[in-house]
Amino acid sequence: MSMNSTLGTFMTSFLKILFIVIQVGIASDAMGFESYYRNQDFKMTSESKDVFYGQVKPILDKRCVACHSCRESECRLKLTSLEGLIRGAHTKKNTGGVLTDVTRNKLFHDAAGEAEWRKRGFYSVLKSPLGIQRRMRRSGSRDRLGRNSILTAALANKYENQEVLDRLDLMGPDNNSCGEGRKSYDNVPGMPYKMHPLRPVEFATLFNWSNSRGNADLPSAETLLMLTTPKNPEIVRKWENFFNHSSAKAKWTSRFLYEHLFLARLYFEESPGEFYELVRSKTAYPKPIVVSPTIHAFDKPKVEGFYYRLRKIHSTIVDKNHFVYEVNDNILKELKEMFWNIDWGHGNNHVKFSFKNTNPLVAFKHIPAKSRYTWMLKNAHLLLDISARSQNCRTEGASAPYWDNMLHVFIKPDSDPTVAYGKKFYDEAGKYLPIPNVTGGRISPFRDFNKEQRKYAKIKSKYSKKLHPEGLTVDDIWLGDNEEDKNAIVTVLRHQWTASTVKGQPGKMPRSALLMDFAIFERYFYLCNVATEISEALLGQSRVVTYLFDVKKEAENHLLSLIPPKHRDGIRQSLVEGLDANYQFINGFTYPYNEENGFTFEKVSSYSGFLWEILEKTFKPEVVGERSFVIKSGFMSENNTKTKLENLSDIKGTMGTHMPNVSYLRVANEDGSIEYFTITANRYYKTRNKLSFTDTNFEKTQRRPELDYLEIFEGIFINFPEKIYMINSNEVDDFIKDLKVLTSRGRFMAFNKVYGLDQNSEDFWTIIDEVNSTYIRKNPIHGGIIDLHRYGSLDDKEPL
């Protein structure tokens, strides 16, 4: 017997013995994972004899889905469910090329069952590749480490010398290493990639389950049925009845809601712990759901009759793709009152339902615009959160139009000409509102684009001045129901490759602010979500992003309408430093300036000062939010740890340039308690109103690092950490002192080494478990497992 064979036999025997010894430990420790689920499903599976859900999946959730959980996961391996694990991985990228689309392969939508996924090019990570099997049979040998699948190879190879494989950029656009493991197990990068190995108990559990897996180790039909069956079917049935009502009004309402909620999860107040997705099925209740997939939400399903169904989510809840629409009986009643029980106007109540028109501002123009806009305002944070981070969680293009801190406020419905004149407005202006990939054709929707935009602006200006001949005032800004709705202010925080969205206005004044009306808000949402599909060619995606820039600039212009003309041009020019503002902003100002608008811009010296005045004088403090420095001003304690950290935001350059886009600070107090803070870097850009597709260095040329700064907030409230820093409470002053002198890459690396949690340290996973538990405990409905795919990325690469 060869030495390699002996080693493999020994290792396999050792792992089996270890697996038996630690079963009791796994069973007792498994309940610690229950907080990740926030319902009874996990408890039932962990207390059962089900090996996968009781012992295996908790480890995948805690150690693997932090990276393998979105459509752009490495090698497209999605591990948030058994179905994703069985589907396996793919050799081709998820995103389209410059000129070509790729086949969309959305889990639970585009195929079902292992056989269908194999036809689509996915390969198993649980079974031994045929080529390796044949080679082993010919040589009469066994694998030296007892590996019999790509999963077992990924686990075992973590303990091998992988100097070459560790240099791979699995997330890079040029990565082509996926599938190499089917040629040789030695080509499989060790997992978790570039992070500390699994604990022995975790390694043994996964390795042995995968190594000796048989049908008996897969979940029983009873377990799967339990996970996918609603606990309160009558509630689900009630909502499905609403979505499938046969009246013309109901059909149009359901299409409108579906196209805005297809990426969201419904959460029923009456059924806590469960989340549902709205799908279009070939079958009606009580038959099992059979999804009729479409590439876009506005596409007509490929069946004559379809039904809206609510499918229970049984995948792991991961924060980056968890968007929750909270509903109850009052919301259902409100929807009926808002859409069904009002008069849509002469000739509009019985418009024949169709998918003929895909432009939402034209397709739904017979539905009262006030109803549609009011619903969107009530759910502004949800819709903007979906827009910021749903379709693309890995690349910079998706977040390109955002400033690092960008405020959104809204014109109230009764003051909005795109609402007040409703169908009449869209009959005249709708044809000049092309939405790339939705209207205007696939080849060149930007042909004569500027000309069309100017025609639209002229029509909009006519109606705007008709409704507001003197211009806008403070009374035209939406403050929310009873002036208390926190959806009235939404801020996007950009983190270079992705973004987070929060209610209110956190930190200091943003670089830019948008005043959105209904026509802007609707195009904004459709561009980010409905018109965009990451499997489409990059040409189509770039057209969407380009148009999004112009929609954003239209909203920036709206807010500038509240500023005296002598200041407007200068402020607008500051948003496109070094570029011609009159060229970058295609259209002029929609509204005239109203001297009685309620603001005293003459008394402030800057755009940020004006924004401060809007927030302080217009909105209630609870709407602006407790994280806003507008609210905190004058109420800070000198010796408070939080105050000391927040005061760092006054320092420009240095640490704001070198620190990660997002990091967490863990402070251990003398009494044993732990405090967490979130640190975000606000990079200063001359403009975020233009994207160059020909100059790869354009983004870098727009930076002014001397104006960068950090903002530090209490608690964990956004995703995508690139580093966790750890100190004791008596080290706060030293930490701050060292932060202030981060004037070079070398000093940052030294700082990182002293305070940073290295992903290869012994306590890495212990801290990560604490972070996830802390975050989910504070956000039991809206929280999920934190994303780690960029953790430590700035150890090797400088920020932009």
C-alpha positions in Angstrom: 0.0 0.0 0.0 1.4 3.4 -1.0 2.1 6.1 1.6 -0.5 8.4 0.1 -3.1 5.7 0.3 -2.1 5.0 3.9 -2.4 8.7 4.7 -5.8 8.9 3.1 -7.1 5.8 5.0 -5.7 7.1 8.3 -7.3 10.5 7.7 -10.7 9.1 6.8 -10.6 6.7 9.8 -9.5 9.5 12.1 -12.3 11.8 10.9 -14.9 9.1 11.4 -13.8 8.5 15.0 -13.8 12.2 15.6 -17.2 12.5 14.0 -18.7 9.9 16.4 -17.0 11.3 19.5 -18.4 14.8 18.9 -22.0 14.1 18.0 -23.2 15.0 21.4 -21.3 18.2 21.3 -22.8 19.1 17.9 -26.3 18.4 19.1 -26.0 20.5 22.2 -24.2 23.3 20.4 -26.6 23.4 17.4 -29.2 25.4 19.2 -26.8 28.3 19.2 -27.6 28.6 15.5 -31.3 29.1 16.1 -31.0 32.9 16.3 -30.1 32.8 12.6 -33.6 31.6 11.8 -35.8 33.5 14.2 -38.6 30.9 14.0 -39.4 27.4 15.0 -38.3 25.7 11.7 -34.7 25.3 12.8 -35.7 24.0 16.3 -37.8 21.3 14.7 -35.1 20.1 12.3 -32.3 20.3 14.9 -34.3 18.3 17.4 -35.1 15.7 14.7 -32.8 13.1 13.4 -32.3 14.9 10.2 -28.6 15.0 9.6 -28.5 17.8 7.0 -30.7 20.3 8.7 -29.7 19.4 12.2 -25.9 19.2 11.8 -24.7 20.2 8.3 -26.7 23.2 7.2 -26.0 25.2 10.4 -22.3 25.0 9.5 -22.9 26.0 5.9 -24.9 29.0 7.3 -22.3 30.1 9.7 -19.2 29.5 7.6 -20.1 29.5 3.9 -23.1 31.6 3.0 -21.3 34.8 4.0 -19.8 34.5 0.5 -21.9 31.9 -1.3 -25.3 33.5 -1.1 -26.1 35.7 -4.0 -26.4 35.1 -7.8 -22.8 36.4 -8.2 -21.4 33.9 -5.6 -18.0 32.5 -6.5 -18.4 29.9 -9.2 -22.2 30.5 -8.9 -22.3 28.1 -5.9 -25.2 29.2 -3.7 -25.3 27.5 -0.3 -28.3 29.1 1.4 -30.4 26.0 0.7 -30.2 22.3 0.0 -31.4 23.0 -3.5 -28.5 25.3 -4.1 -26.0 22.8 -2.8 -27.4 20.1 -5.0 -27.4 22.4 -8.0 -23.7 23.0 -7.6 -21.4 25.3 -9.5 -20.9 26.6 -13.0 -17.8 27.4 -15.1 -19.3 30.5 -16.8 -19.8 33.9 -15.2 -23.2 35.1 -14.0 -23.0 38.5 -15.9 -23.2 39.0 -19.6 -20.3 40.0 -21.8 -19.9 43.3 -23.6 -22.1 42.2 -26.5 -23.6 39.0 -25.3 -26.1 37.8 -22.8 -25.6 34.7 -20.6 -28.3 32.3 -19.7 -30.1 33.4 -16.5 -30.0 30.6 -13.8 -32.0 31.9 -10.9 -32.4 29.3 -8.2 -36.1 28.3 -7.6 -37.2 30.0 -10.8 -35.4 29.0 -14.0 -35.1 25.2 -13.4 -36.0 22.6 -10.8 -34.2 19.5 -9.8 -30.6 18.3 -10.3 -31.2 16.9 -13.8 -32.4 20.2 -15.1 -29.5 22.1 -13.6 -27.0 19.7 -15.2 -28.5 20.4 -18.6 -27.8 24.1 -17.9 -24.2 23.4 -17.3 -24.0 23.2 -13.5 -21.7 20.5 -12.1 -22.0 18.7 -8.8 -19.8 19.6 -5.8 -21.1 16.5 -3.9 -20.3 13.8 -6.3 -16.9 12.6 -7.7 -16.3 14.0 -11.2 -16.3 11.3 -13.9 -12.8 12.1 -15.1 -11.3 11.7 -11.6 -13.3 8.5 -11.1 -12.0 7.0 -14.3 -8.4 8.0 -13.5 -8.7 6.4 -10.0 -10.1 3.2 -11.5 -7.3 2.9 -14.1 -4.6 3.5 -11.5 -6.2 1.3 -8.9 -5.5 4.0 -6.2 -7.5 6.0 -3.8 -7.2 9.8 -3.3 -4.4 10.5 -0.8 -6.6 12.7 1.4 -9.8 10.6 1.1 -11.4 13.3 -1.1 -14.3 12.1 -3.2 -16.0 15.4 -4.3 -15.2 19.0 -4.9 -16.7 19.8 -1.5 -14.5 17.4 0.4 -11.5 18.6 -1.7 -12.3 22.2 -0.7 -12.3 21.2 3.0 -9.2 19.0 3.0 -7.2 21.3 0.8 -7.4 24.0 3.4 -4.6 22.1 5.2 -2.4 21.7 2.1 0.2 24.1 0.7 -1.9 26.2 -1.7 0.4 29.0 -2.5 -0.6 29.2 -6.1 -4.3 28.8 -5.5 -4.2 31.4 -2.8 -3.2 34.0 -5.3 -6.4 33.5 -7.3 -8.9 36.3 -7.3 -12.1 34.3 -7.3 -14.2 37.4 -7.5 -12.2 39.1 -10.2 -13.7 39.7 -13.7 -11.0 37.6 -15.3 -11.4 34.6 -13.0 -11.7 31.4 -15.1 -10.7 28.8 -12.5 -14.2 27.5 -11.8 -14.5 23.9 -12.9 -10.8 23.2 -12.7 -11.5 21.0 -9.7 -13.2 18.5 -12.0 -9.8 17.8 -13.6 -8.0 17.3 -10.3 -8.9 17.7 -6.6 -5.6 19.5 -6.2 -7.0 22.4 -8.3 -9.7 23.2 -5.7 -8.9 26.2 -3.5 -9.2 25.4 0.2 -12.3 26.7 1.9 -13.1 29.0 3.7 -11.0 30.9 1.1 -8.3 33.0 2.7 -9.9 32.7 6.1 -9.3 30.7 9.2 -10.0 27.0 8.8 -13.2 25.5 10.2 -13.2 24.3 13.8 -12.4 20.5 14.0 -16.0 19.7 14.9 -17.3 21.7 11.9 -14.7 20.2 9.5 -15.4 16.6 10.6 -19.2 17.1 10.3 -19.0 18.5 6.8 -16.3 16.2 5.6 -17.8 13.0 6.8 -21.3 13.9 5.6 -20.1 14.7 2.1 -17.6 11.8 2.0 -20.1 9.1 3.0 -23.3 10.8 1.8 -26.1 8.6 0.6 -29.8 9.1 0.2 -30.3 8.4 3.9 -28.4 11.5 4.7 -30.6 13.8 2.7 -33.6 15.5 4.3 -36.8 13.4 4.4 -39.8 14.4 2.4 -41.5 15.1 5.7 -38.8 17.6 6.8 -38.9 19.4 3.4 -42.6 19.6 3.5 -42.5 21.1 7.0 -40.0 23.8 5.9 -42.0 24.9 2.9 -45.5 24.7 4.4 -47.1 27.9 5.8 -47.9 27.7 9.5 -50.9 29.9 8.9 -52.2 28.9 5.5 -55.4 30.9 5.9 -53.4 34.2 6.0 -51.5 33.2 2.8 -54.7 32.2 1.2 -56.3 35.6 2.1 -53.5 37.5 0.4 -53.4 35.2 -2.6 -57.2 35.9 -3.0 -56.4 39.6 -3.0 -53.7 39.3 -5.7 -55.8 37.0 -7.9 -59.1 38.9 -7.7 -60.8 38.8 -11.1 -61.9 42.5 -11.5 -60.0 44.7 -14.0 -58.9 47.1 -11.2 -57.5 44.1 -9.2 -55.6 42.7 -12.2 -53.9 46.0 -12.9 -53.2 46.6 -9.2 -51.6 43.2 -8.8 -49.4 43.7 -11.8 -48.3 47.1 -10.4 -47.6 45.6 -7.0 -45.8 42.5 -8.4 -43.4 44.6 -10.5 -42.5 46.6 -7.4 -42.3 43.6 -4.9 -40.9 40.7 -6.9 -37.5 41.2 -5.2 -39.0 41.7 -1.7 -40.1 39.2 1.0 -43.5 39.6 2.5 -43.7 39.3 6.3 -47.1 38.8 7.9 -47.5 40.3 11.3 -50.0 37.5 12.1 -47.4 34.8 11.3 -44.1 35.8 12.8 -40.9 34.1 11.8 -41.9 33.4 8.2 -41.1 35.2 5.0 -42.7 34.8 1.6 -41.9 35.8 -2.0 -44.5 36.8 -4.5 -44.3 34.6 -7.7 -46.4 34.0 -10.8 -47.4 30.3 -10.9 -48.9 28.1 -13.6 -51.0 26.6 -10.8 -53.6 27.9 -8.5 -54.2 27.1 -4.9 -54.3 24.3 -3.5 -51.9 22.8 -6.1 -48.2 23.1 -5.5 -46.6 26.2 -6.9 -45.0 25.9 -10.3 -43.3 29.1 -11.2 -43.6 30.5 -14.7 -40.3 32.4 -14.9 -39.7 35.5 -16.9 -36.4 37.4 -17.3 -38.1 40.7 -16.3 -40.9 41.4 -14.0 -42.9 43.2 -16.7 -42.6 40.3 -19.1 -45.8 38.3 -19.9 -45.6 34.8 -18.4 -45.4 32.1 -21.0 -48.7 30.5 -20.0 -52.2 31.6 -20.9 -53.4 31.7 -17.3 -51.2 32.4 -14.3 -51.7 33.0 -10.7 -50.0 35.1 -8.1 -48.8 32.8 -5.3 -46.9 33.3 -2.1 -44.0 30.9 -1.7 -42.5 30.4 1.7 -38.8 31.2 1.9 -36.9 28.3 3.4 -33.4 29.4 2.4 -31.1 31.0 5.0 -31.8 34.7 5.6 -28.8 36.7 4.3 -28.8 40.4 4.9 -27.6 41.5 1.4 -30.7 40.2 -0.4 -33.3 40.4 2.4 -35.9 43.1 1.7 -38.9 42.9 3.9 -42.4 44.2 3.1 -44.3 44.1 6.4 -48.0 43.6 6.1 -51.1 42.9 8.2 -54.9 43.1 7.9 -54.7 46.9 8.1 -52.3 47.1 5.2 -54.6 44.8 3.1 -57.5 47.0 3.9 -55.4 50.1 3.0 -54.4 48.6 -0.4 -58.0 47.9 -1.3 -59.0 51.5 -0.3 -56.1 52.9 -2.2 -56.5 51.0 -5.4 -59.9 49.2 -5.6 -62.4 51.3 -3.8 -61.8 54.6 -5.6 -62.9 55.9 -8.9 -60.2 55.7 -11.5 -61.9 58.2 -13.7 -64.1 58.1 -16.8 -63.2 55.2 -19.0 -60.4 53.9 -16.7 -62.2 51.6 -14.3 -62.6 48.8 -16.8 -59.4 49.0 -19.0 -58.7 45.6 -20.4 -55.7 44.0 -18.7 -52.6 43.4 -20.7 -48.8 43.3 -20.7 -48.6 45.2 -24.0 -46.9 48.3 -22.6 -43.8 47.9 -20.4 -43.2 51.5 -19.5 -44.8 51.8 -16.0 -45.6 55.5 -16.4 -47.6 54.7 -19.5 -48.7 51.1 -18.8 -50.4 52.1 -15.5 -51.4 55.6 -16.4 -55.1 54.8 -16.0 -54.5 53.9 -12.4 -54.7 57.1 -10.3 -51.1 58.4 -10.0 -51.9 59.5 -6.5 -52.6 55.9 -5.4 -49.4 54.6 -7.0 -47.2 57.4 -5.7 -48.7 57.3 -2.2 -48.0 53.6 -1.9 -44.4 54.1 -3.1 -43.9 56.9 -0.5 -45.2 54.7 2.3 -42.6 52.2 1.2 -39.8 54.5 0.1 -37.1 52.9 2.2 -38.0 49.4 1.0 -38.0 50.5 -2.7 -34.8 52.5 -2.5 -33.1 49.7 -0.5 -34.0 47.2 -3.2 -32.8 49.7 -5.9 -29.4 50.2 -4.1 -28.4 46.6 -3.6 -30.7 43.9 -5.0 -29.6 43.0 -8.5 -25.8 43.3 -8.1 -23.9 42.7 -4.9 -20.4 42.5 -6.2 -19.4 45.1 -8.8 -18.9 48.8 -8.8 -21.1 49.5 -11.8 -24.3 48.9 -9.9 -23.4 51.6 -7.4 -21.9 54.0 -9.9 -24.5 56.7 -9.8 -24.6 57.1 -6.0 -22.6 59.5 -4.0 -21.0 58.0 -0.9 -23.7 59.8 1.2 -26.9 60.7 -0.8 -30.1 62.0 0.6 -33.6 61.4 -0.8 -36.6 63.5 0.0 -39.9 63.7 -1.9 -42.5 66.1 -3.2 -45.9 65.3 -1.6 -48.6 63.9 -4.0 -50.9 66.9 -4.0 -47.9 69.2 -5.0 -46.6 66.9 -7.7 -47.6 67.8 -11.3 -46.7 64.3 -12.5 -49.5 63.2 -10.1 -51.9 66.1 -10.2 -52.4 65.9 -13.9 -52.1 62.1 -14.0 -53.1 60.5 -17.3 -53.3 63.8 -19.1 -49.6 64.4 -18.3 -48.5 61.0 -19.4 -50.6 61.0 -22.6 -48.5 64.0 -23.6 -45.1 63.3 -21.9 -44.9 59.5 -21.7 -43.6 59.0 -25.2 -40.5 61.1 -24.2 -39.7 58.9 -21.3 -37.8 55.9 -22.7 -36.5 53.5 -20.2 -33.6 51.5 -21.6 -34.3 47.8 -22.1 -37.9 48.5 -21.2 -38.9 50.9 -24.0 -37.1 52.4 -27.0 -35.7 49.1 -28.3 -32.7 47.0 -27.5 -30.3 48.3 -30.1 -30.2 52.1 -29.5 -32.7 53.5 -27.0 -30.5 56.5 -26.7 -30.9 57.6 -30.3 -31.9 61.2 -30.0 -32.1 60.7 -26.2 -31.1 64.3 -25.3 -33.6 65.7 -27.7 -36.3 63.5 -26.2 -35.3 64.5 -22.7 -35.5 68.2 -23.5 -39.0 67.6 -25.0 -40.0 65.9 -21.8 -38.5 68.6 -19.7 -40.4 71.3 -21.6 -43.8 69.5 -21.1 -43.0 68.9 -17.4 -42.0 72.5 -16.9 -45.3 73.6 -18.5 -47.4 71.5 -16.0 -45.1 72.4 -13.1 -45.5 76.1 -13.6 -49.2 75.6 -14.1 -49.5 73.9 -10.7 -46.8 76.1 -9.0 -46.6 79.4 -10.9 -44.5 80.9 -8.0 -42.3 77.8 -7.5 -42.0 75.3 -4.7 -42.1 76.0 -1.0 -41.4 74.1 2.2 -45.1 73.1 2.2 -44.6 71.0 -0.9 -42.2 68.6 0.7 -43.6 65.3 1.8 -43.3 64.8 5.6 -45.0 61.5 5.9 -48.3 60.5 7.4 -48.9 62.7 10.4 -45.4 64.1 9.7 -44.0 61.1 11.5 -43.3 58.5 8.7 -39.6 57.7 8.7 -39.9 56.9 5.0 -39.9 60.6 4.4 -36.1 60.7 4.4 -34.0 57.9 3.0 -30.2 58.0 2.7 -28.0 55.8 0.5 -24.5 55.1 1.7 -22.3 53.9 -1.1 -19.4 51.5 -0.3 -17.6 51.6 -3.7 -18.9 48.2 -5.0 -22.3 48.2 -3.3 -24.5 50.4 -1.1 -26.7 50.4 2.0 -29.9 52.3 2.6 -31.1 53.7 5.9 -34.1 55.7 7.0 -33.4 59.2 8.1 -30.2 61.2 7.6 -27.2 59.7 9.3 -24.0 61.6 10.2 -23.0 64.9 8.7 -24.5 66.6 5.7 -24.5 64.6 2.5 -22.6 65.5 -0.6 -25.8 65.6 -2.6 -29.6 65.4 -2.1 -32.5 64.5 -4.4 -36.0 65.9 -4.4 -38.0 63.2 -6.1 -41.4 63.4 -7.7 -43.5 60.4 -8.8 -42.1 60.3 -12.4 -38.5 60.4 -11.1 -39.1 57.8 -8.3 -40.8 55.4 -10.7 -38.1 55.6 -13.4 -35.4 55.4 -10.7 -36.9 52.1 -9.3 -37.5 50.5 -12.7 -34.0 51.4 -13.9 -32.4 49.8 -10.9 -34.5 46.7 -10.7 -37.0 45.9 -13.4 -35.0 47.1 -16.5 -31.8 45.6 -15.2 -30.9 42.0 -15.4 -27.3 41.0 -14.6 -27.3 38.2 -17.1 -27.9 40.6 -20.0 -25.1 42.0 -22.1 -23.0 44.8 -20.5 -24.2 47.1 -23.2 -27.7 47.0 -22.0 -26.6 47.3 -18.4 -24.5 50.4 -19.2 -27.4 52.1 -20.9 -29.5 51.6 -17.8 -26.8 53.1 -15.6 -26.2 56.0 -18.0 -29.9 56.9 -18.0 -30.0 56.6 -14.2 -27.4 59.3 -14.0 -29.7 61.6 -15.8 -32.7 60.8 -13.7 -30.7 61.5 -10.6 -29.6 64.8 -12.0 -33.2 65.7 -12.7 -33.9 65.2 -9.0 -30.8 67.2 -8.0 -32.2 70.0 -10.1 -35.5 69.9 -8.2 -33.9 70.5 -4.9 -31.8 73.4 -6.3 -35.1 75.0 -7.3 -35.5 75.9 -3.6 -32.3 77.9 -3.7 -32.0 81.5 -5.0 -30.9 81.7 -8.6 -27.7 83.5 -7.8 -26.5 80.5 -5.8 -28.0 77.7 -7.9 -25.5 77.6 -10.7 -22.5 77.6 -8.4 -23.9 74.7 -6.3 -24.8 72.7 -9.4 -21.3 73.3 -10.8 -19.9 72.0 -7.5 -21.6 68.7 -8.2 -19.6 68.2 -11.4 -16.3 69.8 -10.6 -14.1 70.2 -13.7 -17.0 69.5 -16.0 -19.5 71.8 -17.8 -22.6 71.7 -15.6 -24.9 73.0 -18.4 -23.8 70.0 -20.5 -23.9 67.4 -17.8 -27.4 68.5 -16.6 -29.3 68.1 -19.8 -32.3 70.1 -18.6 -32.7 73.4 -16.9 -34.5 74.0 -13.6 -38.1 72.8 -13.7 -39.5 75.3 -11.2 -39.1 79.1 -10.8 -37.7 80.3 -7.5 -40.3 81.3 -4.8 -38.9 84.0 -2.5 -41.5 82.9 0.0 -40.5 79.3 0.0 -39.8 79.2 3.8 -36.0 78.9 3.7 -33.4 81.5 4.4 -30.5 80.4 2.2 -29.1 83.9 2.4 -28.1 83.2 6.0 -26.1 80.1 5.3 -22.8 79.8 3.5 -22.9 76.5 1.8 -25.1 73.8 0.2 -24.6 71.6 3.3 -25.8 74.5 5.4 -29.0 74.7 3.3 -29.6 71.0 3.7 -29.1 71.4 7.4 -31.8 74.0 7.4 -34.2 71.8 5.4 -33.7 68.9 7.9 -33.8 71.0 11.0 -36.8 73.3 10.1 -38.9 70.9 8.0 -38.8 67.4 9.6 -39.5 66.2 13.0 -36.4 64.9 14.9 -37.7 61.3 14.9 -37.9 61.4 11.1 -34.4 62.8 10.7 -33.2 60.0 13.0 -31.1 59.7 16.0 -27.9 59.0 14.0 -28.1 62.5 12.4 -25.6 65.1 13.6 -28.4 67.7 13.0 -30.2 66.0 16.0 -27.1 65.3 18.0 -25.8 68.9 17.7 -25.3 70.5 21.1 -26.2 67.3 23.1 -22.9 65.5 23.2 -21.1 64.5 26.3 -17.4 65.3 26.4 -16.2 62.0 27.9 -18.6 59.7 26.2 -16.9 57.0 24.0 -19.5 57.5 21.3 -18.9 61.3 21.3 -15.2 60.9 21.0 -15.6 58.6 18.0 -18.2 60.7 16.3 -16.0 63.8 16.6 -13.5 62.1 14.3 -15.9 63.0 11.4 -14.5 66.6 11.6 -11.1 65.5 10.3 -10.6 65.6 6.6 -8.3 63.4 4.6 -5.8 60.9 6.2 -7.9 58.2 7.9 -10.9 58.9 5.6 -8.7 58.0 2.7 -7.0 54.9 4.0 -9.7 53.2 6.1 -12.0 50.5 4.6 -15.3 51.5 3.1 -17.1 49.8 5.9 -15.6 48.5 9.2 -16.9 47.6 12.7 -15.3 48.6 15.9 -15.7 46.2 18.8 -15.2 47.7 22.3 -14.9 45.4 25.3 -15.9 47.1 28.5 -14.6 46.4 32.0 -17.9 44.9 33.1 -17.7 42.3 30.4 -20.2 43.9 28.0 -19.5 44.5 24.4 -20.2 47.6 22.3 -20.1 47.8 18.5 -19.7 50.8 16.3 -20.0 51.1 12.5 -17.4 53.1 10.7 -18.0 54.3 7.1 -15.6 56.1 4.8 -17.0 58.9 2.8 -14.7 59.3 -0.2 -14.9 62.7 -1.9 -15.6 62.7 -5.6 -15.5 65.7 -7.9 -18.6 64.2 -9.5 -20.8 61.2 -9.4 -22.9 62.5 -12.3 -20.9 60.8 -15.0 -19.5 57.4 -15.8 -16.9 56.7 -18.4 -17.1 53.4 -20.3 -13.9 54.1 -22.2 -11.6 55.5 -19.6 -10.9 52.9 -16.9 -9.1 55.5 -14.8 -11.9 58.0 -14.9 -13.2 57.0 -11.4 -9.8 57.6 -9.9 -9.3 60.9 -11.6 -12.5 62.2 -9.9 -11.1 61.7 -6.4 -10.1 64.4 -4.0 -8.8 62.4 -1.0 -7.9 65.5 1.0 -11.6 66.0 1.6 -12.4 62.4 2.6 -13.7 61.7 6.1 -15.0 59.0 8.4 -18.4 58.7 10.1 -18.8 56.5 13.1 -22.2 55.3 14.3 -23.3 53.4 17.4 -24.2 49.7 16.7 -24.1 47.5 13.6 -26.5 49.0 11.2 -25.1 48.3 7.7 -23.6 45.3 5.9 -20.4 44.5 4.0 -17.6 44.9 6.6 -14.1 44.9 5.2 -12.5 44.8 8.6 -13.4 44.4 12.3 -11.3 46.4 14.8 -11.1 45.3 18.4 -10.1 47.3 21.5 -10.7 47.4 25.2 -12.6 50.4 26.6 -9.4 51.8 28.2 -7.8 51.8 24.7 -10.3 54.2 23.1 -8.0 57.2 23.3 -5.0 55.3 21.9 -7.2 54.0 19.0 -8.3 57.5 18.2 -4.8 58.9 18.4 -3.5 56.2 16.0 -6.5 56.7 13.6 -5.7 60.4 13.3 -2.2 59.8 11.9 -3.1 57.4 9.1 -1.4 59.5 6.5 0.1 56.7 4.4 -0.5 53.2 3.3 2.3 52.0 5.5 0.8 53.6 8.6 -2.6 52.1 7.8 -1.1 48.6 7.5 0.6 49.0 10.8 -2.7 50.2 12.4 -4.5 47.3 10.8 -2.1 44.8 12.3 -2.4 46.2 15.8 -6.2 46.6 15.9 -7.6 44.6 13.1 -9.2 41.1 13.4 -7.2 39.1 10.9 -9.3 36.6 9.0 -6.8 33.9 9.8 -6.7 34.4 13.5 -7.8 31.8 15.9 -10.8 33.8 17.2 -12.0 35.0 13.8 -15.1 32.8 13.6 -15.9 33.4 17.3 -16.1 37.1 16.6 -18.0 36.7 13.4 -20.6 34.6 15.2 -20.9 37.3 17.8 -21.3 40.0 15.1 -24.1 38.0 13.4 -25.9 37.2 16.6 -25.7 40.9 17.7 -27.0 42.2 14.4 -29.8 39.7 14.0 -30.9 40.1 17.7 -31.3 43.9 17.1 -33.0 43.3 13.7 -35.1 40.2 14.2 -37.2 40.9 11.1 -35.0 42.9 8.7 -31.6 41.4 9.7 -29.7 38.5 8.2 -26.2 37.0 8.0 -23.5 39.6 7.3 -21.6 39.4 4.0 -17.8 38.7 4.3 -16.7 38.4 0.6 -14.7 41.6 0.8 -13.4 41.1 4.3 -9.6 41.8 4.4 -9.6 43.0 0.8 -7.8 46.2 1.7 -5.0 44.2 3.3 -3.8 43.5 -0.3 -5.3 46.4 -2.3 -5.6 50.1 -1.6 -9.0 51.8 -1.7 -9.7 54.0 -4.7 
